[in-house]
Amino acid sequence: MIWLYRLFFLPVLLIAGPRYLLRMRKRGGYRKGFQNRFGFLDPLPPKTDGVTRIWIQAVSVGEMFAVMPLIRRLRESGQHEIFLTTTTSTGYALAREKLAEQTVGIAYFPLDFFLFSRRMWNRVSPDLCVLFEAEIWPEHLRNARLRNVPLLLINARMSDRSFGRLSRVSAVAGPLFNHFSRILAASSDDAERFLHVGADPERVSVSGNIKLDVPLQPILTPEEIAQSAERLGLREPGKPAPLLIVGSSTWPGEETTLLRLLEKARAKGIDCKLLLVPRHAERRDEIARALEEFPAFTTHFRSAGQAPRPVDVAVGDSTGELILFTQLADLVFVGKSLPPNDGGQTPIEAAALGKPLLYGPFMTNFRQIARQLVDGGAAMVVGDEMDLLEHAPALLENEETRRAMSRAALAWHAANRGAVDKTLAAIAELSGRQSSGISA
């Protein structure tokens, strides 16, 4: 089967390559470390006797934040050293900024071609490999198997789309997932999906979502929240703060919907403003064009620095500031959840900060969490734009309901932590297997 994968890999790479390179150029920041994509790596320090070298792959910014407490705990033990890879330029920049001193090396994950993958494996020579959420790379998995290196899939999730595809090829998917020594599912729903497509029940367990254990930083004081809102033009010094709607990690079409919400709420006499935080900051020109359809609103983009005057709408077109922006909110809409978008962005940080939540019906990447938040009274589902425009203004007008949703969100977060400890236990188990020479 691996030869069939190799046969199709190069043609697919040649077809998809130009689009991939164009996207990399558009997003920027990929020049440094680009050779890592082909398996080339700056020399790493020699391995230390008695210390397990762990190769951790964290795709982007969200996964990088999630893996930080895990890396800290591993380093504190004195029994592990970490080599860290990522896929995106934003993840790479964050890793360099936050984790350079806690790792023996940071690089981009190589393209999954056998020459590139083998080259990096030879240079890293890990004792244990950790993949995050849904990363299944056949060449990477094969190199681990050839070297008898345990593989751990943490925070494992399976979207509706992936589940549908893999269900049709379970005869292939099952053996692929069984390359993993352990699969730690983010939820019981995810665990059931892995089992359905053929994963070995003895290898699958539920750890919970590791992102729930991420310490939120920075946590702002009320004074800092006011100052941050003023810098964005969303609050005037010395005046009562208007209610603030935050569109969290929005996707195309959702910004326009939220602008219509602001328009309707203002028409009902609600004193409110809007902060749009797009999932991809490079969409700022597209969002600027959407704002032109609402000439009555004054606007400011975070990338332009401090707002010179108060505005109706601010755009958080920056990277790594979503937690800061969320703390300013009175109501949070979670993006990629209204049709035609599908999948949903994470509601975890907003819930952990005690924010009332709204999202569309397509939170398929966070199905169980989204359902728990709704069942617990922390969130409300809106079916489409019309539904949002009907229910959100009423929620803005009802402070008591928002406070109850806030308490429910904080209670949900407190009750669902602990995934890091379960992940550390699995790493300790697999490190012991590897050091004792027992095949994983």
C-alpha positions as CSV (number, residue, x, y, z in Angstrom):
1,M,0.0,0.0,0.0
2,I,2.9,2.4,0.8
3,W,4.1,2.1,-2.9
4,L,0.7,3.1,-4.1
5,Y,0.8,6.2,-1.8
6,R,4.3,7.0,-3.2
7,L,3.2,6.6,-6.7
8,F,0.4,9.2,-6.4
9,F,2.3,11.5,-4.0
10,L,4.6,13.2,-6.6
11,P,1.9,13.9,-9.2
12,V,-0.4,15.3,-6.5
13,L,2.5,17.4,-5.2
14,L,3.2,18.8,-8.7
15,I,-0.5,19.6,-9.2
16,A,-1.1,21.1,-5.8
17,G,2.4,22.7,-5.4
18,P,1.8,26.0,-7.2
19,R,-1.3,26.7,-5.2
20,Y,0.4,25.7,-2.0
21,L,3.4,28.0,-2.7
22,L,1.1,30.9,-3.6
23,R,-0.7,30.5,-0.3
24,M,2.6,30.4,1.6
25,R,3.7,33.6,-0.2
26,K,0.4,35.3,0.6
27,R,0.6,34.4,4.3
28,G,4.3,35.2,4.5
29,G,6.9,34.1,6.9
30,Y,7.9,30.8,5.3
31,R,11.3,31.7,3.9
32,K,13.2,30.9,7.1
33,G,13.3,27.1,7.6
34,F,11.9,26.4,4.1
35,Q,14.5,23.7,3.6
36,N,12.9,21.7,6.5
37,R,10.1,20.8,4.1
38,F,12.6,18.6,2.2
39,G,14.0,17.0,5.4
40,F,17.1,19.3,5.7
41,L,17.8,20.3,9.3
42,D,20.4,22.2,11.2
43,P,22.5,19.9,13.4
44,L,20.8,19.0,16.7
45,P,22.8,18.4,19.9
46,P,23.8,14.8,20.6
47,K,21.2,12.7,22.4
48,T,21.7,12.5,26.2
49,D,22.0,9.1,27.8
50,G,18.9,8.2,29.9
51,V,16.9,11.0,28.3
52,T,14.0,10.3,25.9
53,R,14.0,12.4,22.8
54,I,10.4,13.2,21.8
55,W,9.5,14.5,18.4
56,I,6.2,16.5,18.8
57,Q,4.3,17.8,15.7
58,A,1.9,20.7,16.4
59,V,0.2,22.0,13.3
60,S,-0.4,25.7,13.9
61,V,-0.9,28.4,16.6
62,G,-3.8,26.7,18.4
63,E,-2.0,23.4,18.7
64,M,1.2,25.2,19.7
65,F,-0.5,26.9,22.6
66,A,-2.1,23.6,23.6
67,V,1.2,21.7,23.6
68,M,3.0,24.4,25.7
69,P,2.0,23.1,29.2
70,L,2.8,19.5,28.1
71,I,6.3,20.5,27.0
72,R,6.9,22.4,30.2
73,R,5.9,19.4,32.3
74,L,8.0,17.1,30.2
75,R,11.1,19.3,30.5
76,E,10.6,19.7,34.3
77,S,10.8,16.0,34.7
78,G,14.4,16.0,33.5
79,Q,13.7,12.7,31.6
80,H,12.8,14.1,28.2
81,E,14.1,16.4,25.5
82,I,11.8,17.9,22.8
83,F,12.2,18.3,19.1
84,L,9.3,20.4,17.9
85,T,7.9,20.7,14.4
86,T,5.0,22.7,13.0
87,T,3.3,23.2,9.6
88,T,2.4,26.9,9.4
89,S,4.5,30.1,9.5
90,T,2.5,31.4,12.4
91,G,3.0,28.2,14.4
92,Y,6.7,28.4,13.6
93,A,7.1,32.0,14.7
94,L,5.2,31.2,18.0
95,A,7.4,28.2,18.7
96,R,10.5,30.2,18.1
97,E,9.3,33.0,20.4
98,K,7.9,30.8,23.3
99,L,9.7,27.5,23.2
100,A,13.2,27.9,21.8
101,E,14.8,27.4,25.2
102,Q,12.7,24.4,26.1
103,T,13.5,22.4,22.9
104,V,16.6,20.9,21.3
105,G,15.3,22.1,17.9
106,I,12.4,23.7,16.1
107,A,11.6,23.1,12.4
108,Y,8.8,22.8,9.8
109,F,7.4,19.3,9.4
110,P,8.7,17.7,6.2
111,L,6.6,17.0,3.2
112,D,5.4,13.4,3.5
113,F,7.6,12.0,0.6
114,F,9.8,9.1,1.6
115,L,13.1,10.8,0.8
116,F,12.2,13.9,2.8
117,S,10.7,12.1,5.7
118,R,13.5,9.6,6.0
119,R,16.1,12.3,5.9
120,M,14.6,14.2,8.8
121,W,14.0,11.0,10.8
122,N,17.7,10.1,10.4
123,R,18.7,13.6,11.7
124,V,16.3,13.7,14.6
125,S,16.5,10.0,15.7
126,P,13.6,10.3,18.2
127,D,12.7,7.7,20.9
128,L,9.0,8.7,20.8
129,C,6.8,10.6,18.3
130,V,3.7,12.6,19.2
131,L,1.2,13.8,16.6
132,F,-1.7,16.1,17.3
133,E,-5.4,15.7,16.6
134,A,-5.8,14.4,13.1
135,E,-2.4,14.1,11.5
136,I,-2.0,10.9,9.7
137,W,1.1,10.9,7.5
138,P,1.9,7.4,6.0
139,E,5.6,7.9,5.5
140,H,6.0,9.4,8.9
141,L,4.2,6.5,10.4
142,R,6.2,4.0,8.4
143,N,9.5,5.5,9.6
144,A,8.4,5.1,13.1
145,R,7.5,1.5,12.6
146,L,10.7,0.6,10.8
147,R,12.7,2.1,13.7
148,N,10.4,0.5,16.4
149,V,9.6,4.0,17.7
150,P,6.3,4.4,19.6
151,L,3.8,6.7,18.1
152,L,1.2,8.6,20.2
153,L,-1.8,10.5,18.7
154,I,-3.0,13.0,21.3
155,N,-6.1,15.1,21.4
156,A,-7.3,12.9,18.6
157,R,-10.3,14.1,16.7
158,M,-12.2,13.0,13.6
159,S,-14.4,15.5,11.7
160,D,-17.6,14.5,9.9
161,R,-15.8,14.7,6.6
162,S,-12.9,12.5,7.6
163,F,-15.2,10.0,9.3
164,G,-17.3,9.7,6.1
165,R,-14.2,9.2,3.9
166,L,-12.4,6.8,6.3
167,S,-15.6,4.7,6.8
168,R,-15.6,3.9,3.1
169,V,-12.0,2.6,3.3
170,S,-11.9,1.2,6.8
171,A,-9.8,-1.8,5.5
172,V,-7.0,0.7,4.8
173,A,-7.7,3.1,7.6
174,G,-7.7,0.5,10.4
175,P,-4.1,-0.7,9.7
176,L,-3.0,2.9,9.3
177,F,-4.3,3.9,12.7
178,N,-2.8,0.8,14.2
179,H,0.6,2.2,13.5
180,F,-0.1,4.2,16.7
181,S,0.8,2.7,20.0
182,R,-1.9,4.8,21.7
183,I,-4.7,7.1,20.5
184,L,-5.9,9.5,23.1
185,A,-9.2,10.8,21.9
186,A,-10.4,14.3,22.7
187,S,-14.0,13.0,23.4
188,S,-16.0,9.8,23.6
189,D,-17.6,10.6,20.2
190,D,-14.1,10.8,18.6
191,A,-13.1,7.5,20.3
192,E,-16.1,5.8,18.8
193,R,-15.3,7.1,15.4
194,F,-11.7,5.8,15.5
195,L,-13.0,2.4,16.6
196,H,-15.6,2.4,13.8
197,V,-12.9,2.9,11.1
198,G,-10.9,0.0,12.4
199,A,-8.6,1.2,15.2
200,D,-7.6,-1.4,17.8
201,P,-9.8,-0.9,20.9
202,E,-6.8,-1.7,23.1
203,R,-5.0,1.3,21.7
204,V,-7.8,3.9,22.0
205,S,-8.8,5.7,25.1
206,V,-10.4,9.1,26.0
207,S,-8.1,11.7,27.5
208,G,-10.3,14.8,27.0
209,N,-9.3,17.9,25.1
210,I,-5.8,19.0,26.0
211,K,-6.7,22.6,25.0
212,L,-8.8,22.8,28.2
213,D,-5.6,22.7,30.2
214,V,-3.9,25.6,28.4
215,P,-3.3,28.4,30.9
216,L,-4.9,31.6,29.4
217,Q,-2.4,34.4,29.0
218,P,-2.4,37.3,29.3
219,I,-5.3,37.7,31.7
220,L,-6.2,41.4,31.8
221,T,-7.3,43.5,34.8
222,P,-10.4,45.6,34.4
223,E,-8.2,48.6,33.8
224,E,-6.2,46.8,31.1
225,I,-9.4,45.7,29.4
226,A,-10.6,49.3,29.3
227,Q,-7.2,50.5,27.9
228,S,-7.2,47.8,25.2
229,A,-10.7,48.7,24.1
230,E,-9.7,52.3,23.9
231,R,-6.6,51.5,21.8
232,L,-8.9,49.7,19.3
233,G,-11.3,52.6,19.3
234,L,-14.1,50.6,20.9
235,R,-14.4,52.7,24.1
236,E,-14.1,56.4,24.9
237,P,-12.2,57.3,28.1
238,G,-14.4,58.4,30.9
239,K,-17.6,57.1,29.3
240,P,-19.6,54.0,30.0
241,A,-18.4,51.1,27.9
242,P,-20.8,50.0,25.1
243,L,-21.6,46.3,24.8
244,L,-19.1,44.5,22.6
245,I,-19.7,41.7,20.2
246,V,-16.6,39.7,19.2
247,G,-16.6,37.6,16.0
248,S,-14.0,35.0,17.0
249,S,-12.0,33.4,14.1
250,T,-14.5,34.4,11.4
251,W,-14.6,33.0,7.9
252,P,-15.9,34.5,4.6
253,G,-19.5,35.7,4.8
254,E,-19.6,35.7,8.6
255,E,-18.2,39.2,8.9
256,T,-21.1,40.6,6.8
257,T,-23.6,38.7,8.9
258,L,-22.1,40.3,12.1
259,L,-22.1,43.7,10.5
260,R,-25.8,43.2,9.8
261,L,-26.3,42.2,13.5
262,L,-24.6,45.4,14.6
263,E,-26.9,47.4,12.3
264,K,-30.0,45.7,13.7
265,A,-28.9,46.0,17.3
266,R,-28.2,49.7,16.8
267,A,-31.6,50.2,15.2
268,K,-33.2,48.7,18.4
269,G,-31.4,51.3,20.5
270,I,-28.7,48.9,21.9
271,D,-25.4,50.7,22.6
272,C,-22.9,48.2,21.1
273,K,-19.9,47.9,19.0
274,L,-18.2,45.0,17.0
275,L,-14.8,43.5,17.0
276,L,-14.1,41.2,14.0
277,V,-11.2,38.8,14.5
278,P,-10.8,36.8,11.2
279,R,-9.2,33.4,11.3
280,H,-6.7,34.5,8.7
281,A,-5.4,38.0,9.1
282,E,-4.4,38.2,5.4
283,R,-8.1,38.5,4.6
284,R,-8.0,42.1,5.7
285,D,-8.5,43.4,2.2
286,E,-11.6,41.2,1.7
287,I,-13.0,42.4,5.0
288,A,-12.3,46.0,4.1
289,R,-14.4,45.5,1.0
290,A,-17.2,44.1,3.1
291,L,-17.0,47.1,5.4
292,E,-17.5,49.4,2.4
293,E,-21.1,48.0,2.2
294,F,-21.8,49.6,5.5
295,P,-20.7,53.2,5.0
296,A,-22.4,54.4,8.2
297,F,-19.9,52.5,10.4
298,T,-16.5,53.9,11.2
299,T,-13.7,51.4,11.3
300,H,-10.2,50.7,12.5
301,F,-7.7,47.8,11.7
302,R,-5.5,46.6,14.5
303,S,-2.6,46.4,12.1
304,A,-2.7,50.2,11.7
305,G,-1.7,50.7,15.3
306,Q,-3.7,52.6,17.9
307,A,-7.1,54.0,16.7
308,P,-6.9,57.8,16.4
309,R,-10.6,58.1,17.3
310,P,-13.6,56.0,18.5
311,V,-15.0,53.7,15.9
312,D,-18.0,51.4,15.5
313,V,-16.1,48.4,14.2
314,A,-12.6,47.2,14.8
315,V,-10.8,44.4,12.9
316,G,-8.3,42.3,14.9
317,D,-6.1,41.5,11.9
318,S,-3.2,40.3,14.0
319,T,-1.8,37.0,15.1
320,G,-1.8,35.6,18.6
321,E,-4.1,38.2,20.2
322,L,-7.4,36.3,20.2
323,I,-7.3,35.7,24.0
324,L,-6.7,39.4,24.6
325,F,-9.6,40.4,22.2
326,T,-12.0,37.8,23.8
327,Q,-11.6,39.3,27.2
328,L,-13.1,42.6,25.9
329,A,-16.3,40.8,24.8
330,D,-19.8,40.8,26.2
331,L,-20.9,38.2,23.6
332,V,-18.8,36.0,21.4
333,F,-19.8,34.5,18.1
334,V,-17.6,31.5,17.1
335,G,-16.6,31.5,13.5
336,K,-16.7,28.9,10.7
337,S,-20.0,27.7,12.0
338,L,-22.6,29.4,9.8
339,P,-23.4,28.0,6.3
340,P,-21.7,27.6,3.9
341,N,-18.8,27.3,6.3
342,D,-18.5,24.0,8.2
343,G,-16.3,22.7,11.0
344,G,-16.3,25.5,13.6
345,Q,-13.4,27.2,15.3
346,T,-12.7,26.4,18.9
347,P,-15.1,27.7,21.6
348,I,-12.8,26.6,24.4
349,E,-10.9,29.8,25.2
350,A,-14.0,31.9,25.2
351,A,-15.8,29.4,27.5
352,A,-12.7,29.3,29.8
353,L,-12.9,33.1,30.0
354,G,-16.6,32.9,30.9
355,K,-18.0,34.5,27.8
356,P,-21.6,33.9,26.6
357,L,-21.4,32.0,23.3
358,L,-23.2,32.0,20.0
359,Y,-22.4,29.7,17.1
360,G,-24.0,28.2,14.0
361,P,-25.1,24.6,13.5
362,F,-21.9,23.4,11.9
363,M,-19.5,23.0,14.8
364,T,-18.5,19.6,13.6
365,N,-14.9,19.8,14.6
366,F,-16.0,20.4,18.2
367,R,-19.3,18.5,18.2
368,Q,-19.2,17.1,21.7
369,I,-17.9,20.3,23.3
370,A,-20.4,22.5,21.4
371,R,-23.2,20.2,22.6
372,Q,-22.0,20.2,26.2
373,L,-21.9,24.0,26.2
374,V,-25.4,24.3,24.9
375,D,-26.7,21.6,27.3
376,G,-25.0,23.4,30.2
377,G,-26.5,26.7,29.3
378,A,-23.3,28.4,28.2
379,A,-24.0,28.7,24.5
380,M,-26.8,29.1,22.0
381,V,-27.0,27.7,18.5
382,V,-28.4,29.8,15.7
383,G,-29.4,28.0,12.5
384,D,-28.5,30.7,10.0
385,E,-28.1,34.4,9.6
386,M,-31.8,35.2,10.1
387,D,-31.8,33.2,13.3
388,L,-28.7,35.1,14.5
389,L,-30.3,38.5,13.7
390,E,-33.4,37.5,15.6
391,H,-31.9,36.1,18.8
392,A,-28.6,37.9,19.3
393,P,-30.2,41.4,20.0
394,A,-32.4,39.9,22.7
395,L,-29.4,38.4,24.3
396,L,-27.5,41.7,24.2
397,E,-30.5,43.3,26.0
398,N,-30.7,40.6,28.7
399,E,-27.7,41.0,31.1
400,E,-29.1,38.4,33.5
401,T,-29.1,35.8,30.8
402,R,-25.6,36.6,29.8
403,R,-24.3,36.4,33.3
404,A,-26.0,33.0,33.7
405,M,-24.3,31.8,30.5
406,S,-21.0,33.1,31.8
407,R,-21.3,31.1,35.0
408,A,-22.2,28.0,33.0
409,A,-19.2,28.4,30.7
410,L,-16.8,28.7,33.7
411,A,-18.4,25.7,35.4
412,W,-18.0,23.6,32.2
413,H,-14.4,24.5,31.8
414,A,-13.5,23.6,35.5
415,A,-15.3,20.2,35.2
416,N,-13.5,19.1,32.0
417,R,-9.8,19.7,32.7
418,G,-7.1,17.0,33.2
419,A,-6.1,15.9,29.7
420,V,-2.4,16.9,30.2
421,D,-2.0,14.5,33.1
422,K,-3.5,11.6,31.1
423,T,-1.2,12.5,28.2
424,L,1.8,12.5,30.4
425,A,0.9,9.1,31.8
426,A,0.7,7.7,28.2
427,I,4.1,9.2,27.4
428,A,5.6,7.7,30.5
429,E,4.2,4.3,29.6
430,L,5.5,4.5,26.0
431,S,8.9,5.8,27.1
432,G,9.2,2.8,29.3
433,R,8.2,0.4,26.5
434,Q,10.8,2.0,24.2
435,S,13.6,1.9,26.7
436,S,12.9,-1.7,27.6
437,G,12.9,-2.7,24.0
438,I,9.3,-3.9,23.9
439,S,7.7,-3.3,20.5
440,A,4.9,-0.8,20.4
